[in-house]
Amino acid sequence: MPSKKLVIIVLILASLSVGGIGFYLGTYFSLAEKIIYPSVSSEPDTEVDCSVFWQTWNAIKEEFAGADQLDNQTLIHGASSGLIQSLDDPYSVFFTPEEAKIFEEDLSGAFEGVGMEIGMKNSQLTIISPLEGTPAQKAGLLPEDKILKIDNQFTQELSLEKAVQLIRGPEGTTVTLNIARIDKFSEKEFTLVRETIKIPTVEWELKDTDTAYIQINHFYGNTDQEFDQIAWQILNHPEVKRIVLDLRNNPGGYLNIVQGVGGWFLESGETLAIEKFSSGLEDVFPAEGNNKLGSYPLVVLINQGSASGAEILAGALRDNREITLVGEQSFGKGSIQQPMNLGDGSMLKLTIAKWLTPQGISIDQNGLSPDIQIEMTEEDYQEDRDPQLDKALEIVKHIFLP
């Protein structure tokens, strides 16, 4: 079981260079601004018979027609990748050294791509959320859209990581996606021009004269510091009496960042999330903060693009404070992955546990059901209408002020 000193990454936007993530989650040590992942033992497991592997290896080296052109390290990487794929877990991944470097570089929050998060849902490559102001959002792509083809290559044949590689590319180049949208069309082609994308993190504005509307787009990097600044602005704003917290299209981030933000709304020490291992052991992660926004009437917005860390915060606020959730069913990402450094610069990302809400509810594959269901139609997006936000503002107005 990981040390409690470890920080759980609920969702790393590790492949945002493509505009696609694979829900790269895990545990890591933090040293200044450098992320150091735990290494893995290289000692062989003497209780396992590996003769079949070596027979296969020797057959390739001795009999394969192109054996003289093979690179041994490439073969090892292929075997390692196949071992992980045999787990049949879309979130456990082997990264070559080159892929591991991309994984770490993409944590900066600036990238070249189309600006959307993607993941596997029911074995289908699915858009989790397009990012605001990006080519994906401008083209009209929506959460829950199914990606059938990438530049005429069927996605059923691709791993999540391969899909990420195909979608990513230099600024100014194009990628064509064939999309299926539930109840709208079985297949439609979208051609997007890649851009350099910088992801906004936290924004707020005053709504209806007395309501702070806070939009959190993800939980990583400096999100907690930016939220701290906004929280103090709200506390010092004489007109703010209520808060609407928008977690729609928020794919998650670092759990320690979620802990910090949640600490503004929850008592320090209240359960934020529970980590449950296959052994049955559990580890509790508490909110950390001052609860200075805890007295404000609050409503939270979620949708299909709310995943992982966003689901943790929304679930914690409902379980601890009975906060009303408005919008649509969330994505349902409730497993935790741990990146591990391997000897040659490659990396392993392995599912190690599930997380539960404070009341012990797992949302993996199911998501959070909103207390008040409000659907956003395609026409709403096109006409820039937001009935979900309108409903949240209406509800928060009727919450008793302390």
C-alpha positions in Angstrom: 0.0 0.0 0.0 1.4 3.4 -0.9 2.8 5.6 1.9 0.4 8.3 3.1 3.2 10.7 2.2 2.5 10.0 -1.4 0.2 12.3 -3.4 -2.4 10.6 -5.5 -2.9 11.9 -9.0 -6.5 11.6 -9.7 -6.2 12.6 -13.3 -3.1 13.8 -15.1 -3.7 15.4 -18.4 -0.8 13.4 -19.7 -1.6 13.3 -23.4 -3.1 16.7 -23.8 -0.6 17.3 -26.5 -3.1 15.6 -28.7 -6.1 17.0 -27.1 -6.5 13.6 -25.7 -5.9 12.2 -22.2 -6.0 8.6 -21.3 -6.8 9.2 -17.7 -3.2 8.9 -16.7 -3.5 8.7 -12.9 -1.2 7.6 -10.2 0.9 8.2 -7.1 4.1 10.3 -7.1 6.6 12.0 -4.9 6.9 15.7 -5.3 10.3 17.4 -4.9 10.2 21.1 -5.6 8.7 21.3 -9.1 10.1 18.0 -10.2 7.9 14.9 -10.2 9.7 11.8 -9.1 7.9 8.5 -9.6 8.7 5.4 -7.5 10.9 2.8 -9.2 10.2 -0.9 -9.6 12.4 -3.8 -8.5 14.3 -5.5 -11.3 14.7 -8.8 -9.4 13.2 -11.7 -11.2 10.2 -13.6 -9.8 11.8 -17.0 -9.2 8.3 -18.6 -8.7 7.2 -18.0 -12.3 8.2 -20.2 -15.2 9.3 -17.8 -17.9 10.5 -20.5 -20.3 7.8 -19.8 -22.8 9.0 -16.2 -23.1 12.6 -17.2 -23.6 11.5 -19.9 -26.1 9.7 -17.1 -28.0 12.6 -14.8 -27.7 15.1 -17.4 -29.0 12.8 -18.4 -31.9 12.7 -14.8 -33.0 16.4 -14.2 -32.7 17.3 -17.5 -34.4 14.6 -18.0 -37.0 12.9 -14.6 -37.8 13.8 -13.5 -41.4 14.8 -10.0 -40.3 16.5 -11.0 -37.0 19.7 -9.2 -37.9 17.8 -5.9 -38.0 16.0 -6.3 -34.7 16.7 -4.0 -31.7 16.7 -5.9 -28.5 15.3 -3.0 -26.5 12.5 -2.6 -28.9 11.6 -6.2 -28.4 11.7 -5.8 -24.6 9.4 -2.7 -24.9 7.0 -4.7 -27.1 6.9 -7.6 -24.6 6.3 -5.2 -21.7 3.5 -3.4 -23.5 1.9 -6.8 -24.4 2.1 -7.9 -20.7 0.2 -4.7 -19.7 -2.3 -5.1 -22.5 -3.1 -8.6 -21.2 -4.6 -7.0 -18.1 -7.5 -5.8 -20.2 -7.4 -2.5 -18.3 -7.6 0.6 -20.6 -5.9 2.8 -17.9 -2.8 0.6 -17.3 -0.2 1.5 -19.9 3.5 0.9 -20.7 5.3 4.0 -22.0 8.6 3.8 -24.0 11.2 6.4 -22.9 10.0 8.7 -25.7 6.3 8.3 -24.6 7.3 8.8 -20.9 9.0 12.1 -21.8 5.9 13.3 -23.5 3.9 12.2 -20.5 5.9 14.5 -18.2 6.3 17.4 -20.7 2.5 17.6 -21.2 1.9 18.3 -17.5 2.9 22.0 -18.3 -0.7 22.7 -19.5 0.4 24.1 -22.9 0.3 21.9 -25.9 -0.3 21.6 -29.6 -3.5 19.7 -30.5 -7.2 20.1 -30.9 -8.1 20.7 -27.2 -10.2 17.8 -25.9 -9.9 15.1 -23.4 -10.6 11.5 -24.5 -10.9 8.2 -22.8 -12.2 4.7 -23.2 -15.9 4.2 -22.3 -17.5 0.8 -22.9 -14.5 -0.1 -25.0 -15.2 2.8 -27.3 -12.9 5.9 -27.8 -15.0 8.7 -26.3 -14.7 12.4 -25.9 -14.9 13.3 -22.3 -14.8 17.1 -22.8 -13.7 19.7 -25.3 -11.8 22.5 -23.8 -13.2 26.0 -24.0 -12.1 28.0 -27.0 -10.2 25.2 -28.7 -10.6 23.7 -32.2 -12.6 20.8 -30.8 -15.0 23.1 -29.0 -15.3 25.5 -32.0 -16.0 22.6 -34.3 -19.0 21.6 -32.2 -17.6 18.4 -30.6 -19.5 17.4 -27.4 -19.0 15.2 -24.3 -20.0 11.6 -25.0 -19.3 11.9 -28.7 -17.8 8.6 -30.0 -14.7 8.7 -32.1 -15.1 6.1 -34.8 -12.1 7.0 -37.1 -9.0 9.1 -36.9 -7.9 10.1 -40.4 -9.9 7.1 -41.8 -8.3 4.6 -39.3 -10.9 2.8 -37.3 -10.4 3.4 -33.6 -11.6 -0.1 -32.6 -8.2 -1.2 -33.8 -6.3 1.3 -31.7 -5.1 1.5 -28.1 -5.9 4.7 -26.3 -2.2 5.7 -26.5 -2.1 5.1 -30.3 -5.2 7.2 -30.7 -3.5 9.9 -28.8 -0.5 9.8 -31.1 -2.7 10.0 -34.2 -4.7 13.0 -33.0 -1.7 15.0 -31.7 0.4 17.0 -34.2 2.0 20.3 -35.0 0.1 23.6 -35.0 -1.5 24.3 -38.4 -1.9 20.7 -39.4 -5.3 18.9 -39.7 -6.8 15.8 -38.3 -10.2 14.3 -39.4 -12.4 12.6 -36.9 -15.5 10.5 -37.7 -17.9 11.0 -34.9 -21.1 9.3 -33.7 -23.5 11.2 -31.5 -26.2 9.4 -29.6 -29.7 10.1 -31.0 -28.3 12.6 -33.5 -26.2 10.9 -36.2 -24.5 7.6 -36.7 -21.4 9.1 -38.3 -20.3 12.6 -39.2 -16.9 13.9 -40.3 -15.1 16.7 -38.5 -11.8 18.2 -39.8 -10.0 20.2 -37.2 -6.9 22.4 -37.5 -4.5 21.8 -34.6 -3.4 24.8 -32.5 -1.1 25.7 -29.6 -3.5 25.5 -26.7 -3.1 26.9 -23.2 -5.7 25.6 -20.8 -7.4 28.2 -18.5 -7.7 26.9 -15.0 -10.0 28.9 -12.7 -12.3 31.9 -13.5 -15.1 33.6 -11.7 -17.6 36.4 -12.2 -20.6 37.9 -10.4 -24.0 36.7 -11.5 -27.4 38.0 -10.5 -25.8 40.7 -8.3 -24.9 38.5 -5.4 -23.7 35.1 -6.7 -20.1 34.1 -7.4 -20.0 31.8 -10.4 -16.7 29.9 -10.2 -15.6 27.7 -13.1 -12.8 25.2 -12.5 -11.5 23.6 -15.7 -9.1 21.1 -14.1 -7.1 20.4 -11.0 -3.4 20.6 -11.6 -0.3 22.9 -11.7 -1.2 26.1 -9.9 -5.0 25.5 -9.8 -5.1 25.6 -6.0 -3.0 28.8 -5.8 -5.3 30.5 -8.4 -8.3 29.3 -6.5 -6.9 30.7 -3.3 -6.6 34.1 -4.9 -10.2 33.9 -6.2 -11.5 32.7 -2.8 -10.0 35.7 -1.1 -11.5 38.0 -3.7 -14.9 36.5 -3.1 -14.5 36.7 0.7 -13.7 40.4 0.4 -16.4 41.2 -2.1 -19.3 42.8 -0.2 -22.0 41.7 -2.7 -21.2 38.0 -2.8 -23.7 36.0 -0.8 -23.9 32.7 -2.7 -21.8 30.5 -4.9 -22.3 28.3 -8.0 -19.3 26.0 -8.6 -19.0 24.8 -12.2 -17.2 21.4 -12.6 -18.6 20.7 -16.0 -16.0 19.4 -18.6 -13.5 19.2 -15.8 -11.5 16.0 -16.3 -9.8 16.1 -12.9 -6.2 16.5 -11.8 -4.0 16.0 -8.8 -5.9 14.9 -5.6 -3.7 17.1 -3.5 -5.0 20.1 -5.6 -8.6 18.8 -5.1 -7.9 18.5 -1.4 -6.8 22.2 -1.3 -9.8 23.5 -3.2 -12.2 21.2 -1.2 -10.8 22.6 2.0 -12.4 26.0 1.3 -15.8 24.3 1.4 -15.3 21.5 3.9 -14.1 21.3 7.5 -10.4 20.3 7.7 -10.2 16.6 8.3 -13.6 15.8 6.7 -13.3 12.9 4.3 -12.7 13.9 0.7 -12.3 10.5 -0.8 -11.5 6.9 0.2 -8.9 4.8 -1.7 -9.8 1.1 -1.7 -7.3 -1.6 -2.7 -8.0 -5.0 -4.1 -6.9 -6.4 -0.7 -9.8 -4.7 0.9 -7.6 -2.2 2.7 -8.7 1.4 2.6 -6.9 4.8 2.9 -8.9 8.0 3.7 -8.0 11.3 2.2 -9.2 14.3 4.2 -10.0 17.8 3.0 -7.3 20.3 3.8 -8.1 24.0 4.3 -9.9 26.6 6.3 -13.6 26.1 5.3 -14.0 29.9 4.8 -16.4 29.4 1.9 -18.3 26.7 3.8 -21.0 29.0 5.1 -22.1 30.3 1.6 -25.1 28.7 0.0 -23.6 26.5 -2.8 -24.8 24.6 -5.9 -22.5 22.4 -8.0 -22.7 21.9 -11.8 -21.6 18.5 -13.4 -22.0 16.9 -16.8 -20.6 13.9 -18.8 -17.3 15.8 -19.0 -16.9 15.9 -15.2 -14.5 13.1 -14.4 -12.2 11.7 -11.7 -11.1 14.7 -9.5 -14.1 16.7 -10.4 -16.3 13.7 -9.4 -14.4 13.4 -6.2 -15.0 17.0 -5.2 -18.7 16.9 -6.3 -19.3 13.7 -4.4 -17.5 14.9 -1.3 -19.6 18.1 -1.2 -22.8 16.2 -1.6 -21.9 13.5 0.9 -20.6 15.9 3.6 -22.8 18.9 3.1 -25.8 17.7 1.1 -24.9 20.1 -1.7 -27.2 19.9 -4.7 -25.7 18.7 -8.0 -27.3 20.1 -11.1 -26.7 19.0 -14.7 -26.0 15.5 -16.2 -24.5 12.2 -15.2 -20.8 12.5 -14.7 -18.3 10.4 -16.6 -17.5 7.7 -14.0 -13.8 7.5 -13.6 -13.1 5.9 -10.2 -9.8 4.0 -10.5 -6.3 5.2 -9.5 -3.2 4.6 -11.4 0.4 4.8 -10.3 3.3 5.8 -12.6 6.5 3.8 -12.0 9.9 4.5 -13.4 11.6 1.6 -15.2 15.3 1.2 -15.7 15.8 2.6 -19.2 13.7 5.7 -18.9 10.5 3.9 -19.8 7.5 4.1 -17.5 4.7 1.9 -16.3 1.2 3.3 -15.3 -0.7 0.7 -13.4 -4.1 0.6 -11.9 -3.7 0.1 -8.1 -7.0 0.9 -6.5 -10.5 2.3 -6.7 -11.7 5.4 -5.0 -15.0 5.9 -3.2 -17.0 8.9 -2.1 -17.0 9.7 1.6 -20.2 7.5 2.0 -18.3 4.6 0.4 -20.0 4.8 -3.0 -18.0 3.8 -6.1 -18.8 5.8 -9.2 -16.4 3.9 -11.5 -18.2 3.2 -14.8 -21.4 4.7 -13.4 -20.7 8.3 -12.5 -22.6 10.7 -10.2 -26.3 11.2 -10.8 -27.3 14.8 -10.5 -30.0 15.7 -8.0 -31.6 17.8 -10.7 -31.2 16.5 -14.2 -31.0 19.2 -16.9 -30.0 18.2 -20.4 -28.0 20.5 -22.7 -29.2 20.1 -26.3 -27.1 20.7 -29.4 -29.2 23.8 -30.0 -28.3 25.1 -26.6 -24.6 24.9 -27.4 -25.1 26.5 -30.8 -27.2 29.3 -29.4 -24.9 29.8 -26.4 -27.7 29.0 -24.0 -27.0 27.4 -20.6 -30.2 26.0 -18.9 -28.0 24.1 -16.5 -26.4 27.3 -15.1 -29.8 29.1 -15.2 -31.2 26.3 -13.0 -28.3 26.4 -10.6 -28.6 30.1 -10.2 -32.4 29.7 -9.5 -31.8 27.0 -6.9 -29.0 28.8 -5.0 -31.3 31.8 -4.7 -33.7 29.8 -2.6 -31.1 28.4 -0.2 -31.5 30.0 3.3 -28.7 32.5 4.1 -27.0 31.8 7.5 
